[in-house]
Structures are given as structure tokens and as C-alpha cells.
Amino acid sequence: MGKPSIQKSYLVTGAASGIGRELSMRLLADGHRVWACDLNEAALSELAIHANNADQLKTQALDVRDAQAWVSAAQTMVDAWGRIDVLCNVAGVLKENWCDVATPKEVDFHFDVNVKGVIFGVQAALPHMKAAGGGHIVNIASLAGLSPVPGLALYSASKFAVRAYSLAAAMELQTYGISVSAVCPDAVQTPMLDIQLGKEETALTFSGTRALTTAEVVDAILESEKTKALEIMLPLARGVTAKAANLIPGVTAKVIGLFKSQGLKRQQKIVKGQTSTVA
């Protein structure tokens, strides 16, 4: 069987590692064009081996915090390929911190990348999607955007913002044939998860039975392209639990110690060699 023909043109941020890298490789394998963006140009260049031809993959250094850089990236992509069919805002950061010691720099770090990076990306892509008569935007939020996570207050707040912005934008943009999906995964085995090991602040990250794989999150992203779902929670059961916890924060605050204890135990097992993605 030959290689699939080119289908859609995707702009993917955070493409140098983790979910963004997995997504880019899957899209290339499926025959789509990928405009892969990240600050890590060396890692981006490694994606070339997954492309079927020179025109299927373009890489670009992009600081998602820079609104003008976003405008330039979107225009450059349209100049080259004529359109942006799907925007995938995957780039994100996390720094554990107790709320009483978080620094101004850490506040900016979370909101400039996680929130402004998403908003600037959407705003840069919209003129082109409107001109084309439609498009799809996928923003990676988190289960931490469904229920507050002590120890990760800034990260959780930033993902609440991503989810809220995504849902509001979806309602505004449906009249233009543009859909927006917020994908809200639990902990995912990426470099972002590795830096959280062995820290009390991040105990709740590990309170589930296992971490998701990047492939599972990519499956959800691609499924959102088919269903145009406003929100996807991974796994669903943990998502429902997170939403319930958000509804009754007073009760949740009283039992949070149980989840924290469970998370610390899982952290210890992983540090000792247990695979994070296995229950």
C-alpha cells in the first residue's frame, strides 16, 4: 500500500516533544501537512525523517508568547500552503509551587505560555480560517482545568482559563463554520511529568491509577477532528470525578489528603522503577 495523499494542513505548537511531537508524527504518517512549531529547533528538525516528502513538513521556531510572531507564522503557512485547516495549541508549561511562595516570574511563565499562547494562536489563525469558510482549533487544557489542584495552583488556574476561553470561542465561532475543542487529559507521560516526580507539591498529579500515554491523547485530538466535540476528558471517569470535585469544593478540601497520600505512594513506586503508564 502506498503513502496516503495529502489531506489537511495542521499547525502544531509544542511539536518538539511530548504530545506535540507524537501528534506531528501521527499526522505525517496519515498523509497530512504539518507546520511544526517550537522553540527547540534542533528537536523539530528530527521530525523530517517522518515526512513523506519535503513539502509535507515545515518547521518554524515560534515563541507562543509573542503575538506578532504568531501572526507571522500563520501568514507564512498560508503563503506556503494556502490555508490552515487545523490549529493545535499543544505547547504548555508547568512549575510546581505553593501559592504563598510563587514568584512573579512563575506567574508570568504559566499565563504567558499556557493562556496567552493559546489566545494569540487562535487570533492569528482566525482571519485565515474565516476567509476559508471554516476550520478546527484544538486547545490542550487539562483535568487540572476542571478541578483546582493544590500544589499546582498557577498551572491549574491557567488551564481553567484555557478551557473557559476555548468553550467561549467555540460558541462565538460556530457561525463561521469554525469549531473549537478543549482536550482535557489527566497526567500524561511526557517530560513535563518527569519533572514532577518526588515532589510533595505534585502529589495530586499522580493520584490516578496510571498516567496516559501521548498516543492516547493524540487519539483524542484526532477524534475531536471527527466529532468537533467542545470538550474531551481523558480518562472520562477521572474527568467526571474532577467536575464533581469542582462542584463541591468544601467536601473536596476535606478529603484531599487521601488523594495526596495515594499520589505520593505512586510517586515512590515510579521513582523505584514502576512504569508510570501501567496501573
C-alpha positions as CSV (number, residue, x, y, z in Angstrom):
1,M,0.0,0.0,0.0
2,G,1.4,3.4,-1.0
3,K,1.6,6.5,1.1
4,P,-1.7,8.3,1.7
5,S,-2.2,11.5,-0.2
6,I,-2.0,14.9,1.4
7,Q,-5.3,15.7,3.2
8,K,-5.2,18.7,5.6
9,S,-2.8,21.3,6.8
10,Y,-2.1,21.4,10.5
11,L,-0.3,24.0,12.6
12,V,1.1,22.3,15.7
13,T,2.8,24.0,18.6
14,G,5.0,22.2,21.2
15,A,5.9,19.9,18.3
16,A,9.5,19.2,19.6
17,S,8.5,16.8,22.4
18,G,5.6,15.1,24.2
19,I,2.1,15.3,22.9
20,G,3.0,17.8,20.1
21,R,5.8,15.5,18.8
22,E,3.5,12.4,18.9
23,L,0.8,14.3,17.1
24,S,3.1,15.6,14.4
25,M,4.4,12.1,13.7
26,R,0.9,10.7,13.5
27,L,-0.3,13.4,11.2
28,L,2.7,12.9,8.9
29,A,2.1,9.2,8.8
30,D,-1.5,9.8,7.9
31,G,-0.5,12.0,5.0
32,H,-1.3,15.4,6.3
33,R,0.8,18.5,6.1
34,V,2.3,19.7,9.4
35,W,3.6,23.1,10.2
36,A,5.5,22.2,13.3
37,C,6.4,25.0,15.8
38,D,8.5,25.1,18.9
39,L,11.5,26.9,20.4
40,N,13.6,23.8,20.2
41,E,14.7,23.9,16.6
42,A,17.1,21.0,16.9
43,A,14.4,18.6,18.1
44,L,12.0,20.0,15.5
45,S,14.5,19.1,12.7
46,E,14.3,15.4,13.8
47,L,10.7,15.2,12.6
48,A,12.0,15.3,9.0
49,I,12.6,11.6,8.9
50,H,8.8,11.1,9.4
51,A,7.8,13.2,6.4
52,N,7.0,11.5,3.0
53,N,8.4,14.5,1.1
54,A,10.0,17.9,1.6
55,D,6.7,19.8,1.3
56,Q,4.8,17.7,3.8
57,L,6.6,19.2,6.8
58,K,7.7,22.7,7.6
59,T,9.4,23.6,10.9
60,Q,9.5,27.0,12.5
61,A,10.9,28.4,15.7
62,L,7.9,30.1,17.5
63,D,7.7,31.7,20.9
64,V,3.9,31.4,21.6
65,R,4.1,34.3,24.0
66,D,4.8,36.7,21.1
67,A,1.6,37.8,19.4
68,Q,3.4,39.3,16.4
69,A,5.4,36.1,15.9
70,W,2.1,34.2,15.8
71,V,0.7,36.5,13.1
72,S,3.9,36.0,11.1
73,A,3.8,32.2,11.5
74,A,0.2,31.9,10.4
75,Q,0.7,34.2,7.4
76,T,3.9,32.3,6.3
77,M,2.0,29.0,6.5
78,V,-0.9,30.3,4.4
79,D,1.5,31.9,1.9
80,A,3.2,28.4,1.5
81,W,0.2,26.1,1.7
82,G,-2.8,28.3,1.1
83,R,-4.7,27.5,4.3
84,I,-4.7,26.5,8.0
85,D,-7.2,23.7,8.3
86,V,-6.5,22.8,11.9
87,L,-4.7,24.7,14.7
88,C,-3.4,22.5,17.6
89,N,-2.3,24.6,20.6
90,V,-0.3,22.0,22.4
91,A,2.6,24.0,23.8
92,G,2.4,24.3,27.6
93,V,4.5,24.6,30.8
94,L,4.3,23.6,34.4
95,K,6.2,24.6,37.5
96,E,5.1,23.3,40.8
97,N,4.6,25.9,43.5
98,W,2.8,26.6,46.8
99,C,0.6,29.7,46.3
100,D,2.4,31.6,49.1
101,V,5.9,31.3,47.5
102,A,5.1,31.5,43.8
103,T,7.2,34.3,42.2
104,P,6.0,37.0,39.7
105,K,8.2,35.3,37.2
106,E,6.4,32.0,37.7
107,V,3.0,33.7,37.4
108,D,4.1,35.2,34.0
109,F,5.6,31.8,33.0
110,H,2.2,30.0,33.3
111,F,-0.1,32.6,31.9
112,D,2.1,33.9,29.1
113,V,2.7,30.4,27.7
114,N,-0.4,28.4,28.7
115,V,-3.0,31.1,28.3
116,K,-1.7,34.0,26.1
117,G,0.0,31.5,23.8
118,V,-3.4,29.8,23.1
119,I,-5.2,33.1,22.7
120,F,-2.6,34.6,20.4
121,G,-2.6,31.4,18.3
122,V,-6.4,31.5,17.9
123,Q,-6.4,35.1,17.0
124,A,-3.6,34.6,14.4
125,A,-5.4,31.7,12.7
126,L,-8.9,33.1,12.7
127,P,-8.6,35.5,9.8
128,H,-7.4,32.7,7.6
129,M,-10.0,30.2,8.8
130,K,-12.8,32.8,8.3
131,A,-11.5,33.5,4.8
132,A,-11.6,29.8,4.0
133,G,-15.1,29.3,5.4
134,G,-14.1,27.1,8.3
135,G,-11.5,25.3,10.3
136,H,-10.9,23.5,13.6
137,I,-9.0,24.6,16.7
138,V,-7.8,22.1,19.3
139,N,-6.6,23.6,22.6
140,I,-4.9,21.3,25.2
141,A,-6.3,22.1,28.6
142,S,-6.2,19.6,31.5
143,L,-8.2,17.8,34.1
144,A,-6.5,20.5,36.3
145,G,-8.7,22.9,34.4
146,L,-11.8,21.1,35.7
147,S,-11.0,21.0,39.4
148,P,-8.4,23.1,41.3
149,V,-5.1,21.3,42.2
150,P,-3.3,22.5,45.3
151,G,0.4,22.5,44.8
152,L,-0.2,23.4,41.1
153,A,-2.3,26.5,41.7
154,L,-0.8,28.5,38.8
155,Y,-0.9,25.7,36.4
156,S,-4.4,24.8,37.4
157,A,-5.6,28.4,37.1
158,S,-4.0,28.7,33.6
159,K,-5.7,25.6,32.4
160,F,-9.1,26.7,33.8
161,A,-8.5,29.8,31.6
162,V,-7.7,27.7,28.5
163,R,-10.8,25.7,29.0
164,A,-13.1,28.7,29.5
165,Y,-11.6,30.6,26.6
166,S,-12.0,27.5,24.3
167,L,-15.6,27.0,25.2
168,A,-16.5,30.7,24.8
169,A,-14.6,30.8,21.5
170,A,-16.4,27.7,20.2
171,M,-19.8,29.4,20.9
172,E,-18.7,32.6,19.1
173,L,-17.1,31.0,16.1
174,Q,-19.7,28.3,15.2
175,T,-21.4,30.9,12.9
176,Y,-18.2,30.9,10.8
177,G,-18.0,27.2,10.5
178,I,-15.1,27.1,12.9
179,S,-15.1,24.6,15.7
180,V,-13.1,24.7,18.9
181,S,-12.3,21.6,21.1
182,A,-10.8,21.7,24.5
183,V,-9.0,18.4,25.2
184,C,-8.6,17.9,29.0
185,P,-6.2,15.0,29.8
186,D,-5.1,13.6,33.1
187,A,-1.3,13.3,33.8
188,V,0.5,12.3,30.6
189,Q,3.9,10.6,30.3
190,T,5.9,13.4,28.9
191,P,9.0,15.3,30.1
192,M,6.5,17.6,32.0
193,L,5.5,14.6,34.1
194,D,9.1,13.5,34.8
195,I,10.0,16.9,36.4
196,Q,7.1,16.4,38.9
197,L,8.4,13.2,40.4
198,G,9.5,13.2,44.0
199,K,7.8,16.4,44.9
200,E,5.1,16.9,47.6
201,E,3.5,19.8,45.6
202,T,2.8,17.5,42.7
203,A,1.3,14.6,44.7
204,L,-2.2,15.0,43.1
205,T,-0.7,14.7,39.6
206,F,-0.1,11.0,40.5
207,S,-3.3,10.3,42.3
208,G,-4.8,8.4,39.4
209,T,-4.1,4.7,38.7
210,R,-1.7,5.5,35.9
211,A,-0.5,8.2,33.5
212,L,-1.9,8.5,30.0
213,T,0.4,7.9,27.0
214,T,1.0,10.6,24.4
215,A,-0.6,8.2,21.9
216,E,-3.9,8.2,23.9
217,V,-4.0,12.0,23.9
218,V,-3.3,12.1,20.2
219,D,-6.2,9.6,19.6
220,A,-8.5,12.1,21.4
221,I,-7.2,15.0,19.4
222,L,-7.9,13.2,16.1
223,E,-11.3,12.1,17.4
224,S,-12.2,15.7,18.1
225,E,-11.5,16.5,14.5
226,K,-14.2,14.0,13.5
227,T,-16.8,14.8,16.2
228,K,-16.0,18.5,16.7
229,A,-16.7,17.9,20.4
230,L,-16.4,21.1,22.6
231,E,-14.7,19.2,25.4
232,I,-13.0,15.8,25.7
233,M,-12.0,14.5,29.1
234,L,-9.3,11.8,29.5
235,P,-10.0,9.4,31.0
236,L,-13.7,10.0,31.2
237,A,-14.1,8.7,34.8
238,R,-11.4,10.9,36.2
239,G,-12.9,13.8,34.3
240,V,-16.3,13.2,35.8
241,T,-14.7,13.0,39.3
242,A,-12.9,16.3,38.7
243,K,-16.0,18.0,37.7
244,A,-17.8,16.7,40.8
245,A,-15.0,17.8,43.0
246,N,-15.3,21.3,41.5
247,L,-19.0,21.4,42.3
248,I,-18.4,20.7,46.0
249,P,-15.1,22.2,46.9
250,G,-15.8,22.3,50.6
251,V,-16.2,18.5,50.7
252,T,-13.2,18.0,48.3
253,A,-11.0,20.1,50.6
254,K,-11.8,17.8,53.5
255,V,-10.7,14.6,51.6
256,I,-7.9,16.0,49.6
257,G,-5.4,14.3,52.0
258,L,-6.5,10.9,50.8
259,F,-5.7,11.7,47.2
260,K,-2.5,13.3,48.1
261,S,-1.4,10.2,50.1
262,Q,-2.3,8.0,47.1
263,G,-0.3,10.2,44.8
264,L,2.8,10.2,47.0
265,K,2.8,6.4,47.1
266,R,2.6,6.2,43.3
267,Q,5.4,8.7,43.0
268,Q,7.6,6.4,45.1
269,K,6.7,3.4,43.0
270,I,7.6,5.2,39.8
271,V,10.9,6.5,41.3
272,K,11.7,2.9,42.1
273,G,11.2,1.8,38.6
274,Q,7.4,1.2,38.0
275,T,6.3,2.3,34.6
276,S,4.0,5.4,35.0
277,T,1.6,4.3,32.3
278,V,0.8,0.9,34.0
279,A,-1.7,0.7,36.8
